[in-house]
Amino acid sequence: MERITLDGMARTLASTFLLLSLSAPLTAMAAEGPPVSVGTAPAVALPAPPPPLSAAPDCPLPEKKKAESEFVWELDPYYSEVSLHIPLTDEPIPEFADVGEFQVYRKLFVDSLVPRFMLVEAAVMPLPLTGVALKRYAPDFYRGFNVGTSNLNLLQSVTAGFQEPYAFSIFLGDMVSFVRPGEDKVCSNKGYMGYMLSYSNQHIKRNVLIPDHNVEAEWKAKGDRIFKEDKLSWSFRIGAKVHQNPDIANTLYLGFRRNHLDFNSGSLGFLSNSDLNIRWDFSARNGRLLRQEYVFGKKYPIKSWRVAFKMEVGIIWEDPAIYTGPLHDKDFQNVTAVLRPNIEF
């Protein structure tokens, strides 16, 4: 009797263990979710979760305009140039409309600490080159412009003030573009501030070309705002100039230029419709003042013709120590008169 009871208990334990083993998978499946189908009942699909907020929007964001290279040229009897503006980042050139000069200077100064644009420029000085050519190839014609028995020559006065016949420059810094609502955009309407390196292989001394590889390194702020009724240009620079020719003094210089034209304003004001150009050159060796240039001009606009007649007058003073050796003249003329008639459109 006892043996039969033990066998029954063994069978009971085995049956219980088997039921528990079969029920474990079913319990896990129930915890995960309903089965795909039960008997002949149709499958019940779970709804898809909503897309996250970062999914592609119905309206795509506008594509940001990237900066592009620009080719700019300018023609002037005294200074003509062609330049290529190359962006160093994808940021477009900022556009300023009706912004004061000092706000522009502040913006350019802060951004020029990390250059965002590069400018490559080739410049030529047509009238100074003409004076050089006339003095060399037509000396009698050139001497015909002497005034009395003095050393004043009108052709020299018209072409004075430029120490190179041409130059090649590279600029690194910041740039802004000037626009005015209702007017077409002008490519040359730019403001610059940064660092410039210039090179030339000739030097002009009183309309005579002298072989000289020279390099200028400067910090410069420059701008041109040219619109239908008014124009404003400015330039401020400080730098150093090194000459390969040992008979020409190396210098440190400081210069300022401002040029204003307004067809709706008169010419009586000092800064209205006027030009101002000042430059000082100091010896890099001992700081001695070697050269001074002061030029002032007035413009007389004719609104109906959209032109302005301009006359600039001034003086250039040079210390004899600026030239040594064969270039040093015993009868050195310290002062050169400046006379620049021009027409501005």
C-alpha positions as CSV (number, residue, x, y, z in Angstrom):
1,M,0.0,0.0,0.0
2,E,2.8,2.3,0.8
3,R,4.6,1.6,-2.5
4,I,1.5,2.4,-4.5
5,T,1.1,5.8,-2.8
6,L,4.7,6.7,-3.6
7,D,4.2,5.9,-7.3
8,G,1.1,8.0,-7.4
9,M,2.9,10.9,-5.8
10,A,5.7,10.6,-8.3
11,R,3.3,10.7,-11.2
12,T,1.5,13.7,-9.7
13,L,4.8,15.7,-9.4
14,A,5.8,14.8,-13.0
15,S,2.4,16.0,-14.3
16,T,2.7,19.3,-12.3
17,F,6.3,20.0,-13.6
18,L,5.1,19.4,-17.2
19,L,2.2,21.8,-16.9
20,L,4.5,24.5,-15.4
21,S,7.0,24.0,-18.3
22,L,4.3,24.4,-20.9
23,S,2.7,27.5,-19.2
24,A,6.0,29.5,-19.0
25,P,6.2,30.3,-22.7
26,L,2.5,31.2,-22.9
27,T,2.9,33.6,-19.9
28,A,5.9,35.3,-21.6
29,M,4.0,35.7,-24.9
30,A,1.1,37.2,-23.1
31,A,3.4,39.7,-21.4
32,E,4.8,40.8,-24.7
33,G,1.5,41.4,-26.4
34,P,-1.4,39.6,-28.1
35,P,-0.5,36.9,-30.6
36,V,-0.7,37.5,-34.3
37,S,-3.8,35.3,-34.6
38,V,-6.0,33.2,-32.3
39,G,-7.8,30.4,-33.9
40,T,-9.5,31.8,-37.0
41,A,-9.8,35.4,-35.7
42,P,-8.3,38.0,-38.1
43,A,-4.9,39.6,-37.3
44,V,-5.0,42.8,-35.3
45,A,-2.2,45.2,-36.3
46,L,-0.9,47.8,-33.8
47,P,-1.1,51.5,-34.9
48,A,2.2,53.0,-36.0
49,P,3.8,55.4,-33.5
50,P,3.6,59.1,-34.5
51,P,6.8,60.5,-36.2
52,P,9.1,62.5,-34.0
53,L,9.1,66.3,-34.0
54,S,12.4,66.4,-35.7
55,A,11.1,64.7,-38.9
56,A,11.2,66.5,-42.2
57,P,8.7,69.5,-42.0
58,D,6.0,70.1,-44.5
59,C,7.8,73.4,-45.6
60,P,11.5,73.0,-46.1
61,L,13.7,75.8,-44.7
62,P,15.0,78.2,-47.3
63,E,18.5,77.4,-48.5
64,K,21.1,79.9,-47.2
65,K,22.8,82.0,-49.9
66,K,26.5,81.4,-50.0
67,A,29.2,84.0,-50.7
68,E,30.4,84.2,-54.3
69,S,33.5,85.6,-55.9
70,E,33.1,88.9,-57.7
71,F,35.1,90.7,-60.4
72,V,35.2,94.5,-60.0
73,W,36.9,97.2,-62.1
74,E,37.2,101.0,-61.9
75,L,38.5,103.5,-64.4
76,D,40.0,106.8,-63.4
77,P,42.7,109.0,-65.0
78,Y,44.8,108.8,-61.9
79,Y,44.1,105.3,-60.5
80,S,42.4,102.5,-62.5
81,E,42.1,99.0,-61.1
82,V,40.7,95.5,-61.6
83,S,40.1,93.2,-58.7
84,L,38.8,89.8,-57.8
85,H,36.9,89.4,-54.5
86,I,37.2,85.9,-53.1
87,P,35.3,84.8,-50.0
88,L,37.1,82.7,-47.4
89,T,33.9,81.4,-45.8
90,D,30.4,80.5,-46.9
91,E,28.9,83.6,-45.3
92,P,27.6,86.1,-47.8
93,I,28.8,89.7,-47.9
94,P,26.7,91.7,-45.4
95,E,24.6,94.5,-47.0
96,F,24.3,97.9,-45.3
97,A,21.6,100.4,-46.2
98,D,21.5,104.0,-44.8
99,V,24.1,103.2,-42.2
100,G,26.4,105.9,-40.8
101,E,30.1,105.9,-41.5
102,F,31.2,105.2,-37.9
103,Q,28.8,102.3,-37.6
104,V,30.5,100.8,-40.7
105,Y,34.0,101.4,-39.3
106,R,33.0,99.7,-36.0
107,K,31.6,96.6,-37.8
108,L,34.6,96.3,-40.1
109,F,37.1,96.7,-37.3
110,V,35.6,93.9,-35.2
111,D,35.2,91.5,-38.1
112,S,38.6,92.2,-39.7
113,L,40.4,90.6,-36.8
114,V,39.6,87.3,-38.4
115,P,39.8,87.7,-42.2
116,R,36.8,86.5,-44.1
117,F,37.6,87.8,-47.6
118,M,40.6,88.0,-49.9
119,L,41.0,90.6,-52.6
120,V,43.5,90.4,-55.5
121,E,44.1,93.7,-57.3
122,A,46.1,95.0,-60.2
123,A,46.3,98.8,-60.5
124,V,47.7,101.3,-63.0
125,M,48.2,105.0,-62.8
126,P,47.4,106.4,-66.4
127,L,48.2,110.1,-66.0
128,P,51.4,109.6,-64.0
129,L,52.6,107.1,-66.6
130,T,51.7,109.7,-69.3
131,G,53.9,112.3,-67.5
132,V,56.8,109.8,-67.4
133,A,56.4,109.1,-71.1
134,L,56.2,112.7,-72.1
135,K,59.3,113.7,-70.1
136,R,61.3,110.8,-71.6
137,Y,60.1,110.7,-75.2
138,A,59.0,114.3,-75.8
139,P,61.4,116.4,-73.6
140,D,60.9,119.6,-75.6
141,F,57.1,119.4,-75.4
142,Y,57.5,118.6,-71.6
143,R,59.7,121.7,-71.0
144,G,57.2,123.8,-72.9
145,F,55.0,123.6,-69.7
146,N,57.6,125.2,-67.5
147,V,56.3,128.4,-65.8
148,G,58.8,131.2,-66.2
149,T,62.3,130.6,-64.8
150,S,61.0,128.7,-61.8
151,N,61.2,124.9,-61.3
152,L,57.4,124.7,-61.6
153,N,56.2,122.5,-64.5
154,L,52.5,122.2,-65.1
155,L,52.7,118.6,-66.4
156,Q,54.6,117.6,-63.3
157,S,52.0,119.3,-61.1
158,V,49.1,117.5,-62.8
159,T,50.8,114.1,-62.5
160,A,52.5,114.5,-59.1
161,G,51.7,112.4,-56.0
162,F,52.1,108.9,-57.2
163,Q,55.3,107.0,-56.5
164,E,54.6,103.9,-58.6
165,P,53.3,103.6,-62.2
166,Y,51.5,100.3,-61.3
167,A,51.1,97.9,-58.4
168,F,49.8,94.4,-57.6
169,S,48.1,93.9,-54.2
170,I,46.6,91.2,-52.0
171,F,44.1,92.1,-49.3
172,L,42.9,90.0,-46.4
173,G,40.1,91.3,-44.1
174,D,36.4,91.9,-43.9
175,M,34.1,93.4,-46.4
176,V,30.6,94.9,-46.5
177,S,28.4,95.9,-49.4
178,F,26.4,99.2,-49.6
179,V,22.9,99.2,-51.1
180,R,20.1,101.7,-51.2
181,P,16.4,100.7,-51.6
182,G,15.1,101.5,-55.0
183,E,18.5,101.7,-56.7
184,D,20.4,99.1,-58.6
185,K,23.2,97.3,-56.8
186,V,26.7,98.5,-57.8
187,C,29.5,95.9,-57.5
188,S,32.1,98.5,-56.5
189,N,30.0,99.7,-53.5
190,K,32.1,98.0,-50.9
191,G,33.7,98.8,-47.6
192,Y,37.0,97.1,-46.6
193,M,39.1,96.8,-43.5
194,G,42.1,94.6,-43.1
195,Y,45.7,93.9,-44.2
196,M,47.2,94.7,-47.6
197,L,50.5,93.7,-49.2
198,S,51.5,95.5,-52.4
199,Y,54.4,95.2,-54.9
200,S,55.9,97.2,-57.7
201,N,59.2,97.1,-59.6
202,Q,59.4,100.8,-60.5
203,H,59.6,104.1,-58.5
204,I,58.6,107.5,-59.9
205,K,60.8,110.5,-59.0
206,R,59.6,113.7,-60.7
207,N,58.3,111.9,-63.7
208,V,61.4,109.7,-64.1
209,L,61.2,105.9,-63.7
210,I,63.7,104.3,-61.4
211,P,64.2,100.5,-61.2
212,D,63.2,99.5,-57.7
213,H,61.5,96.4,-56.3
214,N,59.4,97.7,-53.4
215,V,56.9,96.2,-51.0
216,E,54.2,97.9,-48.9
217,A,52.6,96.3,-45.9
218,E,49.7,98.2,-44.4
219,W,46.5,98.1,-42.3
220,K,43.8,99.8,-44.3
221,A,40.2,100.9,-44.2
222,K,38.6,101.8,-47.5
223,G,35.1,102.3,-48.8
224,D,33.0,103.5,-51.8
225,R,29.4,104.4,-51.6
226,I,28.2,105.3,-55.1
227,F,24.5,106.1,-55.6
228,K,22.5,108.2,-58.1
229,E,22.5,111.4,-56.1
230,D,25.6,111.2,-54.0
231,K,29.0,109.5,-53.7
232,L,31.3,109.0,-50.7
233,S,34.7,107.4,-50.7
234,W,37.2,107.2,-47.9
235,S,40.6,105.6,-47.1
236,F,42.7,105.4,-43.9
237,R,45.9,103.5,-43.8
238,I,49.1,103.0,-41.8
239,G,52.0,100.9,-43.0
240,A,55.6,100.5,-44.0
241,K,57.4,100.6,-47.4
242,V,60.6,98.8,-48.1
243,H,62.8,99.5,-51.2
244,Q,65.3,97.2,-52.8
245,N,67.1,100.2,-54.3
246,P,69.5,101.4,-51.5
247,D,69.3,105.0,-52.7
248,I,65.6,105.3,-51.7
249,A,64.8,105.6,-48.0
250,N,62.5,103.0,-46.4
251,T,59.6,104.6,-44.7
252,L,56.7,104.3,-42.3
253,Y,53.6,106.2,-43.4
254,L,50.2,107.4,-42.3
255,G,47.5,108.5,-44.8
256,F,43.9,109.7,-44.9
257,R,41.7,110.4,-47.9
258,R,38.0,111.5,-48.2
259,N,36.0,112.1,-51.4
260,H,32.4,113.4,-51.4
261,L,30.0,114.3,-54.1
262,D,26.3,115.3,-53.7
263,F,24.2,116.5,-56.7
264,N,21.6,118.0,-54.3
265,S,24.1,119.9,-52.1
266,G,26.0,123.1,-52.8
267,S,29.8,123.5,-52.7
268,L,30.0,126.1,-49.9
269,G,30.5,123.7,-47.0
270,F,34.1,122.5,-46.2
271,L,33.4,118.8,-46.4
272,S,30.4,118.9,-48.8
273,N,31.5,118.2,-52.4
274,S,35.1,118.2,-51.5
275,D,38.2,116.0,-51.5
276,L,40.8,115.8,-48.8
277,N,44.1,113.8,-49.0
278,I,46.8,113.9,-46.3
279,R,49.9,111.7,-46.0
280,W,53.0,111.7,-43.9
281,D,56.1,109.5,-44.5
282,F,58.7,109.0,-41.8
283,S,62.2,107.4,-42.0
284,A,62.1,103.8,-40.9
285,R,65.7,104.3,-39.6
286,N,65.4,107.3,-37.3
287,G,61.7,108.5,-37.5
288,R,62.6,111.7,-39.4
289,L,59.7,113.2,-41.4
290,L,60.7,112.7,-45.0
291,R,57.6,113.6,-47.0
292,Q,54.3,115.5,-46.5
293,E,51.4,115.6,-48.9
294,Y,48.4,117.9,-48.5
295,V,45.8,118.1,-51.3
296,F,42.3,119.7,-51.1
297,G,39.7,119.8,-53.8
298,K,36.3,121.2,-54.5
299,K,33.6,119.9,-56.9
300,Y,31.0,121.8,-58.8
301,P,28.2,119.5,-59.7
302,I,25.8,120.0,-62.6
303,K,22.8,117.9,-61.8
304,S,21.1,118.1,-65.2
305,W,24.3,116.7,-66.8
306,R,25.0,114.2,-64.0
307,V,28.7,115.4,-64.0
308,A,30.8,117.4,-61.6
309,F,33.9,119.5,-62.4
310,K,36.7,119.0,-59.9
311,M,39.8,120.9,-59.1
312,E,42.4,119.7,-56.6
313,V,45.3,121.9,-55.4
314,G,48.0,121.1,-52.9
315,I,51.7,120.7,-52.1
316,I,54.1,117.9,-51.6
317,W,57.1,118.5,-49.4
318,E,60.1,116.2,-49.5
319,D,63.3,116.1,-47.4
320,P,66.5,115.8,-49.4
321,A,67.4,112.8,-47.2
322,I,64.7,110.7,-48.9
323,Y,67.2,110.1,-51.7
324,T,70.9,109.3,-51.4
325,G,73.8,108.4,-53.7
326,P,73.2,109.0,-57.4
327,L,69.5,109.9,-56.8
328,H,70.4,112.8,-54.5
329,D,70.2,116.1,-56.2
330,K,72.4,119.0,-55.2
331,D,69.7,121.5,-56.2
332,F,66.9,119.4,-54.7
333,Q,63.4,120.9,-55.1
334,N,61.7,120.4,-51.7
335,V,58.2,121.5,-52.7
336,T,56.1,120.3,-55.6
337,A,52.8,122.0,-56.4
338,V,49.8,119.8,-57.1
339,L,47.2,120.7,-59.6
340,R,44.6,118.1,-60.7
341,P,41.7,119.1,-62.8
342,N,39.2,116.3,-63.4
343,I,35.6,115.5,-64.4
344,E,33.6,113.1,-62.2
345,F,30.5,111.3,-63.4
